[in-house]
C-alpha cells in the first residue's frame, strides 16, 4: 500500500480516537489492505500518540479465544501497543468520555510482566514463562474506532487491536506456580454473572499467545523488553460497558480485579 495512504489512514484513526467518533471500516473503503499494511497504519497512529507524550509500556494480543472470534467474526489474533495513558489502577472508576472511549467492552485476561527481553522468531511457551516476572488478573477495556464494531482483521490491527484502556490487579503470582491453562476466570457486571472461561481458551495456554505475539512482532523487528506488560487475550466473550456499570473478576490462584465506569 502507498505510504501516503498508510499515513492518511493512521491520521484518520488518531483523529477518531481524539474526537471520540467512529469511521467506516477501512476494509470497505480500501479492500486491498493487507495485515502488514494495517500494522504500519497502526504504527503511524501510535507515532501521533507518542508525539502527544504517551509512552509505550507493553503490547497486547486480542481475538485469541474462539468465543471472541465468533462474536467479532475475526478468526485470527490481532496485536497492538499499550501506553502509559491507557492504564488505570485496580478498582478505578473510569469516565467513559474522559478516557476517550466510544463503544467500550470489558474483557477479563491474564497479564504478563516481563523480567527479560524476548524477540522472535522461535520464542516458545517455556521461553515466555522463563522471561516472566509475574502474572496478574486484568481487565482490558477494548474499544473500536470502526463504526459498530464492523471489523475485519485488517481494521482491528490498524486500530491498535481495538485497544481502549486497561487495569492490572494488585496480586502478582509467579507464572510457574500454577497451571495457567487450567485456571478459571469468573466475571460479574453489577453483581450478576457476565462470563467465565479457562486459561486454555487463549490458544490452549496464555503463554502460547504471548509466544505467538513475540514471534509475530519479531517479523517486524519489534522486541519484547524487560519491564513491559503483555496482555494475553480474553478468556470469555466481551461484555459492553456503560456508565454506572461495575465489573469484578476473579481468576483462581491469581486473585481479583475490579473496574467501574461513569
Secondary structure as UniProt FT lines:
FT   HELIX           3..19
FT   HELIX           26..29
FT   TURN            31..32
FT   HELIX           35..51
FT   TURN            52..53
FT   STRAND          56..62
FT   HELIX           66..72
FT   STRAND          78..83
FT   HELIX           84..86
FT   STRAND          87..88
FT   TURN            90..91
FT   STRAND          93..94
FT   TURN            96..100
FT   STRAND          105..114
FT   HELIX           125..130
FT   STRAND          132..142
FT   HELIX           147..149
FT   HELIX           153..158
FT   HELIX           160..162
FT   STRAND          163..168
FT   TURN            175..176
FT   TURN            180..182
FT   STRAND          184..189
FT   TURN            190..191
FT   STRAND          192..198
FT   HELIX           199..201
FT   TURN            202..204
FT   HELIX           206..218
FT   TURN            219..221
FT   TURN            226..227
FT   STRAND          229..231
FT   STRAND          239..240
FT   TURN            243..244
FT   STRAND          246..251
FT   TURN            252..254
FT   STRAND          255..261
//
